[in-house]
């Protein structure tokens, strides 16, 4: 099976992604060339499949620090793999493609724990750890398609944080010969990739900037129960006024001034951080909508700090391209444009891939590099001792 893939000049692949917001599975069906230099990606189909309510609740409990036994985690491994396989078939259906014609799957899995070396919560010198549920072997068995997954483990073994991974795909797909770009993803956690014009791979700068939608979504669920999982379009946040004083207080959190390489997750910006934020906001007399507006401002201010502290001293920026759920939050995007002015801020759709599809596409591309035994990580961004080929390959078979 793998030997046949190595002979192909073009691939039909599915990328599967679920981020720290744990909303469900995004699946992108793409056609792409086999060479690393083939940067043109054709999006054929896309689906976004929500997790069942019970599964999402169980994942949230683990990610937010609730205890779970080994048997419970083992069952979640399987449940996530089933959800990811459903995403695979949904993407194939969206693109009107026979699932058996897909060459391979690239699956990020579902992160439920991320404790990078030297994290603000773990301390310098601590052993890194990261856990993504949904083993590639299970997805391969359920779909009948060769699956690449477990992308982070090898990087952690080499002293890296196992994150961020998308920057290598950004390098392959989104470099410009003439424009200095930041590719900014605002998911649960926000991360950026700086691509100076016509840069080499060792010139890429990438790291997590802090919270994306994570705190905003958590607060919305508390403040507006039974009104959805998030503030759609930032509509309620738009009705409030941000408290600069509260933002000033919370940007003192050590992570924001920590130099890259750095990555973050629920340990840094999960429930505990959100509840501390809420407590201080209520003590200051902020309304519900003021609190949401201030949470959005914390995200955009932390991105601004990252850009000013760690990017602009080393290079010019012509444009920031935003992706992820935050790119569809009008309040966040308005605040971001103000924060980064005079730098232009655009939605990544202008580069040809919709904002909500970007990361799923990235993991299809990273899987291609794994299949072809090519380096697929910016090791300076993760902190690993050397570059390597990330990902475990689970062969598919006829079903």
Buried (B, 14 or more C-beta within 10 A) or exposed (E): EEEEBEEEEEBBBBBBBBBBBBBBBBBBBBBBBBEBEBBEBEBBBBBBBEBEEEBBEBBBBBBBEEEBEEEEBEBBBBBBBBBBBBBBBBBBEBBEBEBEEBBBBBBBBBBBBBBBBBBBBBEEEEEBBBBBBBBBBBBBBBBBBBBBBBBBBBBBEBBBBBBBBBBBBBBBBBBBEEBBBBBBBBBBBBBBBBBBBEBEBEBBBBBBBBBBBBBBBBBBBBBBEEEEEBBEBBEBBBBBEBBEEBBEBBBEBEBBEBEBBBBBBBBBBBBBBBBEBBEBBEEBEBBBBBBBBBBBBBBBBBBBBBBEEBBBEEBEBBBBBBBBBBBBBBBBBBBBBEBBEEBEBBBBBEBEBBBBBBBBBBBBBBBBBBBBEEBBBBBBBBBBEEBBBBBBBBBBEEE
